[in-house]
Amino acid sequence: MSKYWSDLVHRLTPYVPGEQPKLSRLIKLNTNENPYPPSPAVIEALQLELGDGLRLYPDPNSDRLKGAIAGLFGLDSSQVFVGNGSDEVLAHAFQALLKHDRPILFPDITYSFYPVYCGLYDIDYRTVPLDEDMAIRVGDYRAPNGGIVLPNPNAPTGRLLGLDAIGQLLAAHPDSVVAIDEAYIDFGGESAVALIDRHPNLLVIQTLSKSRSLAGLRVGYALAQPHLIEALERVKGSFNSYPLDRLAAAGATAALQDRAYFEQTRNKVMDTREWLREALEQRGFQVIPSAANFLFARHPRHDAAELARFLRDRHIVVRHFRLPRIEQYLRITVGRDDECRALVDALDQL
């Protein structure tokens, strides 16, 4: 019955998220979820929020959460925007800041939601190839553009771009918004938030889904100078005046305030990542340097799709992309130590 669809819907190619299989005894290393539970403070905050207050609308501005984010980064609340996960924040950014006459630029191998948003909002775009080492070269982004979007670390490669390079990019494009998508920055990188005061064209986007173990609550935020935040707020106010519910705002605030738990769990993930990288390289894998909570690896003697099937038969799920340039790579989420050992033990059976 697609005759009822609009022309726009006919043209769309929706984003396909990583599989969420419903198998028992599964080691799930395919969607970059944190292997550790949220801070106990989050559970306590959620329990306190349950009650009569749920019949009332939440704070439309999420002032308490914005205050916690601003305090974490030494910013003013006017420099903070919040939304339902970083995907919604990105969606508002594409509408509010990246929809111009010139095409926007982003890497050819990157988060596949970017071209989806371009299709949804009728935004022209051009992809810029990564180099042969799967790295972003900021010099390749010198073309006229309506904006630039870069994940840092990039996904699915995990490679990190230094702040000096990001500063060069911002300086080279003073009339374009440069959006830095930092979903994985807490696993080994330095945030571009430090550059906000010097660059009025910088938008930094982060999420609590990864390093704060809150993928199930859907909380993301953007940081920038107030004039960029105002543009996002104008779009949000024209779309959904109550984006974050009471539970999400309370849980996110508690997660941000428990700095000790955050440091403990992210360091565990980084330590396990390095152990897994070494184990894979000892077994002949070529592993791209990663500053994220996943590894991107290929084996010169084993087809990636066959490896993924082999592991799935042993109840271990990893991500395989059937895309040009990366069809022989697997993206492997860093799980708990026992899960990563099980992955290595399964590979040893080959």
Secondary structure in CASP SS format (residue, H / E / C, confidence):
PFRMAT SS
TARGET T0000
AUTHOR 0000-0000-0000
METHOD secondary structure of the structure
MODEL  1
M C 1.00
S H 1.00
K H 1.00
Y H 1.00
W C 1.00
S C 1.00
D H 1.00
L H 1.00
V H 1.00
H H 1.00
R H 1.00
L C 1.00
T C 1.00
P C 1.00
Y C 1.00
V C 1.00
P C 1.00
G C 1.00
E C 1.00
Q C 1.00
P C 1.00
K C 1.00
L C 1.00
S C 1.00
R C 1.00
L C 1.00
I E 1.00
K E 1.00
L E 1.00
N C 1.00
T C 1.00
N C 1.00
E C 1.00
N C 1.00
P C 1.00
Y C 1.00
P C 1.00
P C 1.00
S C 1.00
P H 1.00
A H 1.00
V H 1.00
I H 1.00
E H 1.00
A H 1.00
L H 1.00
Q H 1.00
L H 1.00
E H 1.00
L C 1.00
G C 1.00
D H 1.00
G H 1.00
L H 1.00
R H 1.00
L C 1.00
Y C 1.00
P C 1.00
D C 1.00
P C 1.00
N C 1.00
S C 1.00
D H 1.00
R H 1.00
L H 1.00
K H 1.00
G H 1.00
A H 1.00
I H 1.00
A H 1.00
G H 1.00
L H 1.00
F H 1.00
G C 1.00
L C 1.00
D C 1.00
S H 1.00
S H 1.00
Q H 1.00
V E 1.00
F E 1.00
V E 1.00
G E 1.00
N C 1.00
G H 1.00
S H 1.00
D H 1.00
E H 1.00
V H 1.00
L H 1.00
A H 1.00
H H 1.00
A H 1.00
F H 1.00
Q H 1.00
A H 1.00
L H 1.00
L C 1.00
K C 1.00
H C 1.00
D C 1.00
R C 1.00
P C 1.00
I E 1.00
L E 1.00
F E 1.00
P E 1.00
D C 1.00
I C 1.00
T C 1.00
Y C 1.00
S C 1.00
F H 1.00
Y H 1.00
P H 1.00
V H 1.00
Y H 1.00
C H 1.00
G H 1.00
L H 1.00
Y H 1.00
D C 1.00
I C 1.00
D C 1.00
Y E 1.00
R E 1.00
T E 1.00
V E 1.00
P C 1.00
L C 1.00
D C 1.00
E C 1.00
D C 1.00
M C 1.00
A C 1.00
I C 1.00
R C 1.00
V H 1.00
G H 1.00
D H 1.00
Y H 1.00
R C 1.00
A C 1.00
P C 1.00
N C 1.00
G C 1.00
G C 1.00
I E 1.00
V E 1.00
L E 1.00
P E 1.00
N C 1.00
P C 1.00
N C 1.00
A C 1.00
P C 1.00
T C 1.00
G C 1.00
R C 1.00
L C 1.00
L C 1.00
G C 1.00
L H 1.00
D H 1.00
A H 1.00
I H 1.00
G H 1.00
Q H 1.00
L H 1.00
L H 1.00
A H 1.00
A H 1.00
H C 1.00
P C 1.00
D C 1.00
S C 1.00
V C 1.00
V E 1.00
A E 1.00
I E 1.00
D E 1.00
E C 1.00
A C 1.00
Y C 1.00
I H 1.00
D H 1.00
F H 1.00
G C 1.00
G C 1.00
E C 1.00
S C 1.00
A H 1.00
V H 1.00
A H 1.00
L H 1.00
I H 1.00
D H 1.00
R H 1.00
H C 1.00
P C 1.00
N C 1.00
L E 1.00
L E 1.00
V E 1.00
I E 1.00
Q E 1.00
T E 1.00
L C 1.00
S C 1.00
K C 1.00
S C 1.00
R C 1.00
S C 1.00
L C 1.00
A C 1.00
G C 1.00
L C 1.00
R C 1.00
V C 1.00
G E 1.00
Y E 1.00
A E 1.00
L E 1.00
A C 1.00
Q C 1.00
P H 1.00
H H 1.00
L H 1.00
I H 1.00
E H 1.00
A H 1.00
L H 1.00
E H 1.00
R H 1.00
V H 1.00
K H 1.00
G H 1.00
S C 1.00
F C 1.00
N C 1.00
S C 1.00
Y C 1.00
P C 1.00
L C 1.00
D C 1.00
R H 1.00
L H 1.00
A H 1.00
A H 1.00
A H 1.00
G H 1.00
A H 1.00
T H 1.00
A H 1.00
A H 1.00
L H 1.00
Q H 1.00
D C 1.00
R H 1.00
A H 1.00
Y H 1.00
F H 1.00
E H 1.00
Q H 1.00
T H 1.00
R H 1.00
N H 1.00
K H 1.00
V H 1.00
M H 1.00
D H 1.00
T H 1.00
R H 1.00
E H 1.00
W H 1.00
L H 1.00
R H 1.00
E H 1.00
A H 1.00
L H 1.00
E H 1.00
Q H 1.00
R C 1.00
G C 1.00
F C 1.00
Q E 1.00
V E 1.00
I C 1.00
P C 1.00
S C 1.00
A C 1.00
A C 1.00
N C 1.00
F E 1.00
L E 1.00
F E 1.00
A E 1.00
R E 1.00
H E 1.00
P C 1.00
R C 1.00
H E 1.00
D C 1.00
A H 1.00
A H 1.00
E H 1.00
L H 1.00
A H 1.00
R H 1.00
F H 1.00
L H 1.00
R H 1.00
D H 1.00
R C 1.00
H C 1.00
I E 1.00
V E 1.00
V E 1.00
R E 1.00
H E 1.00
F C 1.00
R C 1.00
L C 1.00
P C 1.00
R C 1.00
I C 1.00
E C 1.00
Q C 1.00
Y C 1.00
L E 1.00
R E 1.00
I E 1.00
T E 1.00
V C 1.00
G C 1.00
R C 1.00
D H 1.00
D H 1.00
E H 1.00
C H 1.00
R H 1.00
A H 1.00
L H 1.00
V H 1.00
D H 1.00
A H 1.00
L H 1.00
D C 1.00
Q C 1.00
L C 1.00
END
